[in-house]
């Protein structure tokens, strides 16, 4: 008996440990889930986005290029030393210096001025591209967040439908056993339940995909985001009649085309025979240590030597500059065409979104009306089941509703509700895309920060 008690305690301990671990994991998973506002999701997505990080790197690079082009007019100073290692023999042809310093800078250059202007336009283009990247990330995060909120509402409705379908199957089973309804009615009820189960599985898969997408966008753990419906502002109704403005992407393309054009002008000005003026200064500290340099000069070599001067350079003939000017001109033309093409594509997108918005708006209205009608029909069915149709025994009167009618009416009402909120999401998604195409995405982001 003692041995048996010992074994029982050991087994109970073995069973208790996994149970406690499972409970701990369950509580941990519950703690990980929390409502996160749309504003927080958008901000985290913008901070975590690789596209935004790349755009930020481009801004830093463009800023460095602008500094580099302007620094040509800022004197550069360098120092050096050349201590002899062994005694020199004979005349080496170079002055023996302990250390030397030099300063150089560009004083005047028309092409360099164009290069500075081009770098400034390039920086503006990079900054606009960064803004565009942030807006695109905000659009992706907002769309996924709103869709997840919609899917969660649809899941609740479908689970209610499943419960009603289970009751319908139970009622039809009893009526079929009693010989009131045919076997086909029971099979139809089972088919309805199976279809609703399939719909729920589709929605759960869709919800898992959206959860993973939001986790990737924000960097939060998968499954930790629960949408807060109150944090979603209403997407304003927009149309192509609203005043369109250039989007950051189009502004960036124009600035890039301007930058390429200025580079082309700078390369072409190299061929206009305008001089480039530079200034330089140099100091040498000479030494007679370990050398016999004074034996080769009439006077002793001075220790301190300092000189300044201007350098003037004119490009009389340089085929390389001609080729570079042709290359930069081609790049400027390409950038201009790409900017015009981006504008045309944006106009086409606005036209397509406007056309689809009219259809989606009508579909949402139809779905909403169907849901309202279905809700009224459900009320009517419940009322008839409670008090009867009031015409029992009257010739030609409609038959009394069966208990299955309530479940079917509830299932239909929930289905119309799902269709309505799904149509509403499609409409909101199209409106958000049109907002971005019209250049008003920042208005949506400002609205988020007020929630």
C-alpha positions in Angstrom: 0.0 0.0 0.0 2.8 2.4 0.8 4.4 1.7 -2.6 1.1 2.4 -4.3 0.8 5.7 -2.5 4.2 6.8 -3.5 3.5 6.0 -7.2 0.3 7.9 -7.0 2.0 11.0 -5.7 4.7 10.8 -8.3 2.1 10.5 -11.1 0.1 13.4 -9.6 3.2 15.5 -9.7 3.9 14.6 -13.2 0.4 15.5 -14.2 0.4 18.7 -12.2 3.5 20.2 -13.8 2.3 20.1 -17.4 -1.1 21.4 -16.2 0.4 24.4 -14.5 2.6 25.1 -17.5 -0.4 25.0 -19.8 -2.3 27.3 -17.5 0.7 29.7 -17.4 0.9 29.7 -21.2 -2.8 30.3 -21.4 -2.7 33.3 -19.1 0.4 34.6 -20.9 -1.3 34.4 -24.2 -4.3 36.3 -22.7 -2.0 39.0 -21.4 -0.3 39.4 -24.7 -3.6 40.3 -26.4 -4.7 43.9 -25.9 -6.6 46.5 -27.8 -4.3 48.7 -29.8 -5.6 51.9 -31.4 -5.2 52.5 -35.1 -3.0 55.5 -34.4 -0.6 53.4 -32.5 -0.5 50.7 -35.3 0.2 53.3 -38.0 3.0 54.9 -35.9 4.6 51.6 -35.2 4.3 50.5 -38.8 6.0 53.7 -40.0 8.9 53.2 -37.4 9.3 49.5 -38.3 9.0 49.7 -42.0 12.0 48.7 -44.1 10.8 50.9 -46.9 10.8 53.9 -44.6 14.2 53.0 -43.3 15.5 52.9 -46.9 13.9 56.2 -47.7 15.5 57.7 -44.6 18.9 56.4 -45.8 18.3 58.0 -49.1 17.6 61.3 -47.4 20.9 61.1 -45.4 22.7 60.2 -48.7 21.2 63.2 -50.5 22.1 65.5 -47.6 25.7 64.3 -47.8 25.8 64.9 -51.5 24.5 68.4 -51.0 27.2 69.1 -48.4 29.8 67.5 -50.6 28.9 69.8 -53.5 28.9 72.9 -51.3 32.2 71.9 -49.6 34.0 72.5 -52.9 34.0 76.2 -52.0 35.2 75.6 -48.4 39.0 75.5 -48.0 40.4 72.0 -47.3 43.5 71.9 -45.2 46.0 69.0 -45.0 49.2 68.4 -43.2 52.0 65.9 -43.8 55.4 64.9 -42.7 58.4 63.3 -44.4 61.2 62.6 -41.9 64.2 60.9 -43.5 65.0 57.4 -42.4 68.6 57.2 -43.7 71.1 59.7 -44.8 70.5 60.9 -48.4 73.2 60.4 -51.0 73.5 62.8 -53.9 70.8 65.1 -55.3 67.3 63.6 -55.0 65.4 66.4 -56.8 62.9 67.0 -54.0 63.1 69.3 -51.0 63.6 67.5 -47.7 60.7 68.7 -45.5 60.0 67.8 -41.8 56.3 68.7 -42.3 54.2 70.6 -44.8 50.6 72.0 -44.9 48.5 73.0 -47.8 45.0 74.6 -48.3 42.9 74.5 -51.4 39.4 75.7 -52.3 37.3 76.4 -55.4 36.6 80.2 -55.8 34.4 80.4 -58.9 32.7 77.7 -61.1 29.4 78.0 -62.9 29.0 74.2 -63.2 29.6 73.7 -59.5 26.8 76.2 -58.7 24.4 74.1 -60.9 25.6 70.9 -59.1 24.8 72.5 -55.7 21.3 73.4 -57.0 20.9 69.8 -58.4 21.9 68.3 -55.0 19.4 70.6 -53.2 16.7 69.4 -55.6 17.8 65.8 -55.0 17.5 66.2 -51.2 14.0 67.6 -51.7 13.1 64.6 -53.8 14.4 62.2 -51.2 12.5 64.0 -48.5 9.3 63.8 -50.5 10.0 60.1 -51.3 10.3 59.5 -47.5 6.9 61.2 -46.9 5.4 59.1 -49.7 6.8 55.9 -48.1 5.3 56.8 -44.8 1.9 57.5 -46.4 2.0 54.1 -48.2 2.8 52.3 -44.9 0.0 54.2 -43.2 -2.4 53.2 -45.9 -1.3 49.5 -45.7 -1.6 49.5 -41.9 -4.9 51.3 -41.9 -6.4 49.0 -44.5 -5.3 45.8 -42.7 -6.4 47.2 -39.3 -9.9 48.1 -40.6 -10.2 44.8 -42.4 -9.3 42.9 -39.2 -11.9 44.9 -37.3 -14.5 44.0 -40.0 -13.5 40.3 -40.0 -13.8 40.2 -36.2 -17.4 41.5 -36.5 -18.1 39.0 -39.2 -16.8 36.2 -37.1 -19.1 37.1 -34.3 -22.1 37.1 -36.7 -21.0 33.8 -38.3 -20.7 32.1 -34.9 -24.2 33.2 -34.0 -25.3 31.8 -37.4 -23.6 28.5 -36.5 -25.5 28.3 -33.2 -28.7 29.0 -35.0 -27.8 26.4 -37.6 -27.2 23.8 -34.8 -30.6 24.5 -33.4 -32.1 24.2 -36.9 -30.5 20.8 -37.4 -31.8 19.7 -34.0 -35.3 20.9 -34.7 -35.3 19.3 -38.2 -34.1 16.1 -36.8 -37.0 15.9 -34.4 -39.5 16.9 -37.1 -38.0 14.4 -39.5 -38.2 11.6 -36.9 -41.8 12.6 -36.2 -42.6 12.4 -40.0 -43.6 16.1 -40.1 -40.8 17.1 -42.5 -39.0 15.1 -45.2 -35.5 13.8 -45.0 -34.4 16.5 -47.5 -35.3 19.2 -45.0 -32.8 17.7 -42.5 -30.2 17.4 -45.1 -30.7 21.0 -46.2 -30.3 22.1 -42.6 -27.1 20.1 -42.3 -25.9 21.7 -45.5 -26.6 25.1 -44.1 -24.6 24.3 -41.0 -21.7 22.9 -43.1 -21.6 26.1 -45.3 -21.6 28.3 -42.2 -18.7 26.3 -40.8 -16.8 26.8 -44.0 -17.5 30.5 -43.9 -16.2 30.6 -40.4 -13.0 28.8 -41.4 -12.5 31.2 -44.2 -12.9 34.2 -41.9 -10.5 32.6 -39.3 -7.9 32.1 -42.0 -8.4 35.7 -43.2 -8.1 36.9 -39.7 -4.8 34.9 -39.1 -3.4 36.4 -42.3 -4.2 39.9 -41.3 -2.8 39.3 -37.8 0.5 38.2 -39.3 0.5 41.1 -41.7 0.0 43.6 -38.8 2.6 41.9 -36.8 5.1 42.2 -39.6 4.2 45.9 -40.1 4.4 46.9 -36.5 6.9 44.5 -35.1 4.5 43.4 -32.4 4.0 39.7 -31.6 1.7 37.8 -33.9 -1.9 37.7 -32.4 -1.2 40.4 -29.9 -3.2 43.2 -31.7 -7.0 43.5 -31.0 -8.5 46.3 -33.0 -10.3 49.1 -31.2 -13.3 50.0 -33.3 -13.7 53.4 -31.6 -10.2 54.5 -32.8 -11.1 54.2 -36.4 -12.3 57.6 -37.8 -14.9 57.6 -40.5 -13.3 57.6 -44.0 -14.6 60.7 -45.7 -16.5 60.4 -49.0 -14.3 61.7 -51.7 -14.5 61.9 -55.5 -12.5 63.2 -58.5 -14.4 66.5 -58.2 -12.4 67.3 -55.1 -9.4 69.4 -55.7 -6.5 67.1 -56.4 -3.0 68.1 -55.3 0.3 66.5 -56.2 1.1 63.5 -54.1 4.5 63.3 -52.4 5.4 60.6 -55.0 4.6 63.0 -57.9 6.4 65.9 -56.2 9.4 63.6 -55.6 9.5 62.6 -59.3 9.3 66.3 -60.4 12.1 67.2 -58.0 14.2 64.3 -59.3 13.7 65.5 -62.9 14.7 69.0 -61.9 17.9 67.6 -60.2 18.8 65.7 -63.3 18.2 68.7 -65.5 20.5 70.9 -63.3 23.2 68.3 -63.5 22.8 68.3 -67.3 23.1 72.1 -67.4 26.2 72.0 -65.2 27.9 69.4 -67.5 27.0 71.5 -70.5 28.5 74.6 -69.0 31.9 72.9 -68.8 31.9 73.2 -72.6 31.3 77.0 -72.6 35.0 77.9 -72.0 34.1 79.6 -68.7 37.1 79.5 -66.4 37.2 77.7 -63.1 39.1 79.7 -60.4 40.8 78.1 -57.4 42.8 79.3 -54.5 45.7 77.5 -52.8 48.3 78.1 -50.1 51.3 75.9 -49.1 53.8 76.0 -46.3 57.0 73.8 -46.1 59.3 73.3 -43.1 62.6 72.2 -44.7 65.4 70.4 -42.9 69.1 69.7 -43.6 69.0 66.7 -41.3 70.6 63.6 -42.8 71.1 65.3 -46.2 73.6 67.5 -48.0 71.0 69.6 -49.9 72.9 72.9 -49.4 75.8 71.5 -51.4 73.7 71.8 -54.5 72.3 75.3 -54.1 74.0 78.7 -54.3 72.4 79.8 -51.1 71.4 77.7 -48.0 68.0 76.3 -48.2 65.5 78.3 -46.0 63.8 76.5 -43.3 60.4 78.2 -43.7 58.7 78.4 -47.1 55.2 79.8 -47.8 53.4 80.4 -51.0 49.8 81.3 -52.2 48.2 81.6 -55.6 45.1 81.4 -57.8 44.7 78.7 -60.4 42.6 79.4 -63.5 41.5 76.4 -65.6 39.7 76.5 -69.0 38.5 73.4 -70.8 39.5 74.0 -74.4 38.9 70.4 -75.7 37.8 67.4 -73.7 35.9 64.6 -75.4 35.2 63.0 -72.1 33.2 66.1 -71.0 31.2 66.0 -74.2 30.3 62.4 -73.6 29.4 63.1 -70.0 27.2 66.0 -71.1 25.3 63.8 -73.5 24.9 61.1 -70.8 23.5 63.6 -68.2 21.1 65.1 -70.9 19.7 61.6 -71.6 19.2 61.0 -67.8 17.4 64.4 -67.5 15.1 63.4 -70.4 14.4 60.0 -68.9 13.6 61.6 -65.5 11.2 64.1 -67.1 9.4 61.3 -69.0 9.1 59.2 -65.8 7.6 62.2 -64.0 5.0 62.7 -66.7 4.3 59.0 -66.8 3.7 58.9 -63.1 1.3 61.8 -63.4 -0.6 60.0 -66.1 -0.8 56.8 -64.2 -2.1 58.6 -61.1 -4.8 60.3 -63.3 -5.9 56.9 -64.6 -6.0 55.5 -61.0 -8.1 58.4 -59.9 -10.5 57.7 -62.8 -10.7 54.0 -62.0 -11.2 54.5 -58.3 -13.9 57.1 -58.9 -15.8 54.7 -61.2 -15.5 51.8 -58.7 -16.5 54.0 -55.8 -19.8 54.7 -57.5 -20.5 51.0 -57.8 -19.3 50.2 -54.3 -21.4 53.0 -52.8 -24.5 51.6 -54.5 -23.6 48.0 -53.4 -23.2 49.2 -49.8 -26.6 50.9 -49.9 -28.2 47.8 -51.3 -26.5 45.6 -48.7 -27.6 47.9 -45.9 -31.2 47.9 -47.2 -31.2 44.1 -47.4 -30.0 43.9 -43.8 -32.7 46.3 -42.6 -35.4 44.3 -44.5 -34.0 41.0 -43.1 -34.1 42.5 -39.5 -37.8 43.5 -40.0 -38.6 40.1 -41.4 -37.0 38.5 -38.3 -39.2 40.7 -36.1 -42.3 39.6 -38.0 -41.4 35.9 -37.8 -40.8 36.2 -34.0 -44.1 38.0 -33.6 -46.0 35.3 -35.6 -44.4 32.5 -33.6 -45.4 34.2 -30.4 -49.0 35.1 -31.1 -49.7 33.2 -34.3 -50.8 34.6 -37.6 -54.3 35.4 -36.4 -55.9 33.6 -39.3 -56.0 30.0 -38.1 -58.9 28.1 -39.7 -59.6 30.9 -42.2 -59.9 29.5 -45.8 -56.8 30.4 -47.9 -54.9 31.7 -44.9 -51.1 31.1 -44.8 -50.1 28.2 -42.7 -48.7 28.7 -39.2 -44.9 29.2 -39.2 -42.9 26.2 -38.0 -40.1 26.5 -35.3 -37.5 26.2 -38.1 -38.6 29.5 -39.5 -37.1 31.4 -36.6 -33.7 29.9 -37.0 -33.7 30.4 -40.8 -34.8 34.0 -40.3 -32.0 34.6 -37.7 -29.4 33.0 -40.0 -30.6 35.1 -43.0 -30.5 38.3 -40.9 -26.9 37.6 -39.7 -25.9 36.8 -43.3 -27.3 40.1 -44.5 -25.4 41.8 -41.7 -22.1 40.2 -42.8 -22.7 41.3 -46.4 -23.4 44.8 -45.2 -20.3 45.3 -43.2 -18.2 43.6 -45.9 -19.5 46.0 -48.5 -18.8 48.9 -46.1 -15.2 47.8 -45.8 -14.8 47.6 -49.6 -16.2 51.1 -49.8 -13.8 52.4 -47.1 -10.8 50.8 -48.7 -11.6 52.4 -52.1 -12.1 55.7 -50.4 -8.7 55.5 -48.7 -7.0 54.6 -52.0 -8.7 57.6 -53.7 -7.6 59.9 -50.8 -4.0 58.9 -51.4 -4.3 59.3 -55.2 -5.8 62.8 -54.8 -3.0 63.8 -52.4 -5.2 64.1 -49.3 -3.7 61.2 -47.4 -2.2 63.6 -44.8 -5.8 64.7 -44.0 -6.6 61.1 -42.9 -3.4 60.9 -40.9 -4.3 64.2 -39.1 -7.7 62.8 -38.4 -6.1 59.7 -36.8 -4.1 61.9 -34.3 -7.3 63.6 -33.2 -8.9 60.2 -32.2 
